[in-house]
Amino acid sequence: MEVRKIKMKAHDTEKPLSSPKELEPGEWCENYPGNRQVYLHPVKDELFVIKNRGQLGRWRYTPELTYEDGFETTHITSLEFSSDGDWFAMLASSLGRIEIRSTSDLSCLRQIQNDHIYKYSCEMRLSQDGRWLVLDACKNYDKRGEEDGAAWIDLQTGETIFRSWTEINHNIELEDEFALIIGQMEFSPDQKQLSVNIWYNCSIV
């Protein structure tokens, strides 16, 4: 995907991190899943750390662990690197958008707003060519319905293809509360198939 580098603030609540101390890798004692998320840069010796779904820090780990930069924002749900490592997609679901950011200085290159980015959307996956982003369009976390499914977003054209989970898998009945949680999504190497880890009534589909 070709992107133009435009320095812009993602939103008014974004601010630089005054201290990286809380994001330092080390002994993390929280029992809460998702309190810390760690991502390795696909090309460089860099480590991206998200804390409390709202702070992001970039660390260089050779020859020694060094804090580079970071920022604090309202909500970070998920992060996906492009295959060349030049940019990453960051899901800010509570703000209803996806932000494309530079990995070199974390600046926001562009924003994607879409009718299928909901407050409870938490899982997404980027195709290896960087063109398609698949999003768990979760509108009703406590009771999934026909408005919940997967949205394929073309990052070049902005086109979106949506399919509900019942359209994708006819064996799923979305009547029970907390019946369906999307745990993980992965593209096949040829990018022609999508594997989805669905926790459905205490089983995996």
Residue pairs with C-beta under 8 A, 6 or more apart in sequence:
1 82
1 87
1 130
1 131
1 155
1 156
3 87
3 100
3 109
3 110
4 109
4 110
5 102
5 107
5 109
6 108
6 109
6 110
7 107
7 108
8 107
8 108
8 109
9 108
10 73
10 92
10 99
10 108
10 111
11 73
11 74
11 95
13 73
13 74
14 71
14 72
14 73
15 71
15 72
15 73
16 69
16 70
16 71
16 72
17 23
17 55
17 57
17 69
17 70
17 71
17 72
20 57
20 59
20 67
20 70
22 51
22 55
23 49
23 51
23 55
23 57
23 59
23 67
23 70
24 67
25 38
25 47
25 49
25 59
25 65
28 35
28 36
30 36
34 53
35 51
35 52
36 49
36 50
36 51
37 49
37 50
37 53
37 79
38 47
38 48
38 49
38 50
39 47
39 48
39 49
39 50
39 79
39 81
40 46
40 47
40 48
41 47
41 48
41 81
41 85
41 103
42 81
42 82
42 83
42 84
42 85
43 84
43 85
44 60
44 85
44 103
45 60
45 61
45 62
46 58
46 59
46 60
46 61
46 68
46 103
47 58
47 59
47 60
47 61
47 65
48 56
48 57
48 58
48 59
48 79
48 88
49 56
49 57
49 59
50 56
50 76
50 79
51 57
53 75
53 76
53 77
54 72
54 73
54 74
54 75
54 76
55 70
55 71
55 72
55 73
55 76
56 70
56 71
56 72
56 73
56 76
56 79
56 90
56 106
57 67
57 68
57 69
57 70
58 67
58 68
58 69
58 70
58 103
58 106
59 65
59 66
59 67
59 68
60 66
60 68
69 105
69 106
70 106
71 106
73 92
74 92
74 94
74 95
75 92
75 93
75 94
75 95
76 90
76 91
76 92
77 91
77 92
77 93
77 94
77 121
77 122
78 90
78 91
78 122
78 123
78 124
79 88
79 89
79 90
79 91
80 88
80 89
80 124
80 125
80 126
80 133
81 87
81 88
81 103
81 126
82 88
82 89
82 126
82 130
83 128
83 129
83 130
84 130
85 103
86 102
86 103
86 104
87 100
87 101
87 102
87 103
87 109
88 100
88 101
88 103
89 98
89 99
89 100
89 101
89 124
89 126
89 133
89 155
90 98
90 99
90 100
90 101
91 98
91 117
91 121
91 122
91 124
91 135
92 98
92 99
93 117
93 118
93 119
93 120
93 121
93 122
94 119
96 113
96 114
96 117
96 118
96 119
97 111
97 112
97 113
97 114
97 117
98 111
98 112
98 114
98 117
98 124
98 133
98 135
98 153
99 108
99 110
99 111
99 112
100 108
100 109
100 110
100 111
100 112
100 155
101 107
101 108
101 109
102 109
112 153
112 155
112 158
114 135
114 151
114 153
114 160
115 160
116 135
116 137
116 151
116 153
116 160
116 162
117 135
117 137
117 151
118 137
118 138
118 139
120 138
120 139
120 140
120 141
121 135
121 136
121 137
121 138
122 136
122 138
122 182
123 135
123 136
123 182
123 183
123 184
123 185
124 133
124 134
124 135
124 136
124 185
125 133
125 134
125 185
125 186
125 187
125 194
126 132
126 133
127 133
127 134
127 187
127 191
128 187
128 189
128 191
129 191
130 155
131 154
131 155
131 156
132 152
132 153
132 154
132 155
132 191
133 152
133 153
133 155
134 150
134 151
134 152
134 153
134 185
134 187
134 194
135 150
135 151
135 153
136 150
136 182
136 185
137 147
137 148
137 149
137 150
137 151
137 162
138 144
138 148
138 182
139 145
139 147
139 148
140 147
140 148
142 177
142 178
143 174
143 177
144 165
144 174
144 179
144 180
145 174
146 164
146 166
146 174
147 164
148 164
148 165
148 174
148 180
149 162
149 163
149 164
149 165
149 167
149 168
150 162
150 163
150 165
150 168
150 185
150 194
150 196
151 160
151 161
151 162
152 160
152 161
152 162
153 159
153 160
154 160
165 172
165 174
165 180
165 198
166 172
166 173
166 174
168 196
169 198
169 205
171 205
172 180
172 198
172 200
172 205
173 179
174 180
176 201
179 200
179 201
180 198
180 199
180 200
181 198
181 199
181 200
182 196
182 197
182 198
182 199
183 197
183 198
183 199
183 204
184 196
184 197
185 194
185 195
185 196
185 197
186 194
186 195
187 193
187 194
187 195
188 194
188 195
196 205
197 204
198 204
198 205
